[in-house]
Amino acid sequence: MIYIAEVDGLEFPVEILDEHHIRFGKDILEVDLAAVSGQPLYSLIVNGESFEGYVYPAEGGWQVLLLGRSYSVIIEDEREKRLRTSEAGPASPGREFTLRAPMPGLAVAVLVSEGQQVEKGQILVILESMKMQNELRAPYAGTVARLRIKAGESVQQKQILLNLAASALNIT
Amino acid sequence: MFKKILIANRGEIAVRILRACRELGIKTVAVYSEADRQALHVRYADEAYFLGPSPARESYLCGDKIIDIARKCAADAIHPGYGFLAERADFATDCKDAGLVFIGPKASSIAAMGDKAVARSTLAKARVTVVPGTEGEGPLRDDELLAFAPKIGFPLIIKAVSGGGGKGMRDVRNLEEMPDLIRSARREAESSFGDGNVYLEKMVEGARHIEFQIMADQFGNVIHLGERECSIQRRHQKLIEESPSPLLANDEALRQRMGAVAVQAARAVDYANAGTIEFLVDKDRNFYFLEMNTRLQVEHPVTETVTGMDIVAEQIRVAFGLQLSRKQEDIRWRGAAIECRINAEDPYNGFLPSSGRITLTQPPTGPGVRIDTGVYAGFDISPYYDPLISKMIVWGETRSQAVIRMRRALEEYKIVGVRTNIPFHQTMMDTYPFITGKYDTRFVEEQFSMLDAAENRELYLDIAALMATMVAHVQMEHRAQVYGQPGQESMWKWVSRRLRLNR
């Protein structure tokens, strides 16, 4: 199986040969991966070099926390990638962002209404949790498509608070 | 000595106090909320009693219930820790009336220092320099605050009269944004302290936050245990504390002066027990009284580490009525200590709190490392209380050695299940202004960036790519599996077997 891993705009082809061998670019690496106590904490030995890192699934890919630095990695298998690049064309407009509660808490203030235009970085909702008020902001400019909470409501972690449709100008 | 002490707190500080009691041979009583049934402080104590539902208002803030429990189990004294009831003068009075010793200062000292506005005017009268603001004005309405603001000048800070821990505080750059900020500060103060009163204080720019640890007995002996530098903060929440302060390390004269003023401030309110005088020091090394915390501080281990004094044990001793175990001239400082507060906050996502179950925790050990914590693998970080997971304190013969040791310890520390600010601390330990000790209270918010600092770090793009791909591969294969169970044997063995089949 061949995968393409993209980190910081760089692409790395990774071919899994067997349990302990990986073709990485031109090299064949001897590898050993072990999950520590069944946790998303991994010990990886590559040609005798030992690394330890956290690997979490993140929006659209994976996040790797390694030696005090966080990396976003997007992984596709080769066929997927061929398929996607042959489709070509611009990304679909009307990209929608779903604001979810990052933690359980109390929505102390909802500062926008449905249909409202918002700027990038504008505060949408103030959520109180762990005795702190946290300002949840718009990741880009857009329109509040659906508002799903009211001020004063308690919310669960990952509960959808609102949907934000990106302004056409934002689409890159 | 006391026979039995009730600890009216939770988390790491409850465990810390339990440990001091154990070493003094005193029986311990824990109290707990619904969320904390399995917490360490409950399990470590000799006795434990249920308080109420998880929200602090219905449990750890119920002074009456706590006093009732203390009387029923025949405790002699109550240690309030920090936060919750620690700075409530009425609670200290109620303890006394119930025949219980409150391990802390007298109710009158708490009251004098607890209302930050009153404290500032008391000390201004005792000729201690305070940061200019609305001291001596009493409670002010919104329109009065707005009228007063231009006299103080911008930037300024709105602060809660009953404040602490950065809650109910807002930085104000101009008059236009002020009404909204007053409203949000009052709202936060009201929900945190049940008191929406606020006051104004000039923002001292380029300032360092340096505080002095005070220890006083009931015979009028007051000493200081030196300073703690607490300028590494975000939204007025301290993140890293150290002693000695890099600023005072080569200015013994200033340290002496500040220490003397700290002792004088404590005397001004007839102080007994442990307390902390907070100062701001400006660019020209002028220092101003900020506030006094009439309780044990989160960061007390930094001082314990350089002085060798057990501050909690000393608190218990002086509350019992003994004299201070040391005189000012007996206090010696050795080496350098740094504390990192490990919070359940994601530094890659605006420091948003992260709650959930800690599934694995592997704290660092080895020379010069101390961890104070209340969590363990299987513990749920709940949204009801503050996000502090643990405090990691290191000691070094020199500050440089302490920084290097902290780097090593942070690398060893593994916490899985919730996001933590460990990467923030790792980045900070590699940042030039921190390494050289040249930073102020605005550093984290105005100059620090996880990305910029990471630039200097060696990149492991290839290893990150490899690790993520291998994990993704195992998981994808695992999910796609429709036949055969890998069971307990290695997943890799199973994956490679499938690969051979597919070929």
Chai-1 contact restraints between the chains, C-beta under 6 A:
chainA,res_idxA,chainB,res_idxB,connection_type,confidence,min_distance_angstrom,max_distance_angstrom,comment,restraint_id
A,Y3,B,T469,contact,1.0,0.0,6.0,A-B,restraint_1
A,A5,B,A465,contact,1.0,0.0,6.0,A-B,restraint_2
A,A5,B,T469,contact,1.0,0.0,6.0,A-B,restraint_3
A,V7,B,L461,contact,1.0,0.0,6.0,A-B,restraint_4
A,V7,B,A464,contact,1.0,0.0,6.0,A-B,restraint_5
A,V7,B,A465,contact,1.0,0.0,6.0,A-B,restraint_6
A,D8,B,L461,contact,1.0,0.0,6.0,A-B,restraint_7
A,L10,B,L461,contact,1.0,0.0,6.0,A-B,restraint_8
A,F12,B,A465,contact,1.0,0.0,6.0,A-B,restraint_9
A,V14,B,T469,contact,1.0,0.0,6.0,A-B,restraint_10
A,I16,B,H473,contact,1.0,0.0,6.0,A-B,restraint_11
A,D18,B,S496,contact,1.0,0.0,6.0,A-B,restraint_12
A,E19,B,W492,contact,1.0,0.0,6.0,A-B,restraint_13
A,E19,B,S496,contact,1.0,0.0,6.0,A-B,restraint_14
A,L33,B,M470,contact,1.0,0.0,6.0,A-B,restraint_15
A,S37,B,L360,contact,1.0,0.0,6.0,A-B,restraint_16
A,Q39,B,T359,contact,1.0,0.0,6.0,A-B,restraint_17
A,Q39,B,L360,contact,1.0,0.0,6.0,A-B,restraint_18
A,Q39,B,V416,contact,1.0,0.0,6.0,A-B,restraint_19
A,L41,B,K414,contact,1.0,0.0,6.0,A-B,restraint_20
A,L41,B,V416,contact,1.0,0.0,6.0,A-B,restraint_21
A,L44,B,M467,contact,1.0,0.0,6.0,A-B,restraint_22
A,F51,B,I463,contact,1.0,0.0,6.0,A-B,restraint_23
A,G53,B,M467,contact,1.0,0.0,6.0,A-B,restraint_24
A,V55,B,M467,contact,1.0,0.0,6.0,A-B,restraint_25
A,V55,B,A468,contact,1.0,0.0,6.0,A-B,restraint_26
A,V55,B,V471,contact,1.0,0.0,6.0,A-B,restraint_27
A,W62,B,A468,contact,1.0,0.0,6.0,A-B,restraint_28
A,V64,B,A464,contact,1.0,0.0,6.0,A-B,restraint_29
A,V64,B,M467,contact,1.0,0.0,6.0,A-B,restraint_30
A,V64,B,A468,contact,1.0,0.0,6.0,A-B,restraint_31
A,L66,B,Y460,contact,1.0,0.0,6.0,A-B,restraint_32
A,L66,B,A464,contact,1.0,0.0,6.0,A-B,restraint_33
A,G68,B,P423,contact,1.0,0.0,6.0,A-B,restraint_34
A,G68,B,Q426,contact,1.0,0.0,6.0,A-B,restraint_35
A,R69,B,A454,contact,1.0,0.0,6.0,A-B,restraint_36
A,R69,B,R457,contact,1.0,0.0,6.0,A-B,restraint_37
A,S70,B,Y348,contact,1.0,0.0,6.0,A-B,restraint_38
A,Y71,B,A464,contact,1.0,0.0,6.0,A-B,restraint_39
A,V73,B,A464,contact,1.0,0.0,6.0,A-B,restraint_40
A,V73,B,A465,contact,1.0,0.0,6.0,A-B,restraint_41
A,V73,B,A468,contact,1.0,0.0,6.0,A-B,restraint_42
A,I75,B,T469,contact,1.0,0.0,6.0,A-B,restraint_43
A,I75,B,A472,contact,1.0,0.0,6.0,A-B,restraint_44
A,P102,B,L352,contact,1.0,0.0,6.0,A-B,restraint_45
A,M103,B,P353,contact,1.0,0.0,6.0,A-B,restraint_46
A,M103,B,S355,contact,1.0,0.0,6.0,A-B,restraint_47
A,M103,B,P383,contact,1.0,0.0,6.0,A-B,restraint_48
A,P104,B,P383,contact,1.0,0.0,6.0,A-B,restraint_49
A,G105,B,P383,contact,1.0,0.0,6.0,A-B,restraint_50
A,S129,B,P353,contact,1.0,0.0,6.0,A-B,restraint_51
A,S129,B,P383,contact,1.0,0.0,6.0,A-B,restraint_52
A,M130,B,P353,contact,1.0,0.0,6.0,A-B,restraint_53
A,M130,B,P383,contact,1.0,0.0,6.0,A-B,restraint_54
A,M130,B,D386,contact,1.0,0.0,6.0,A-B,restraint_55
A,M130,B,P387,contact,1.0,0.0,6.0,A-B,restraint_56
A,K131,B,D386,contact,1.0,0.0,6.0,A-B,restraint_57
A,Q133,B,E188,contact,1.0,0.0,6.0,A-B,restraint_58
A,N134,B,L352,contact,1.0,0.0,6.0,A-B,restraint_59
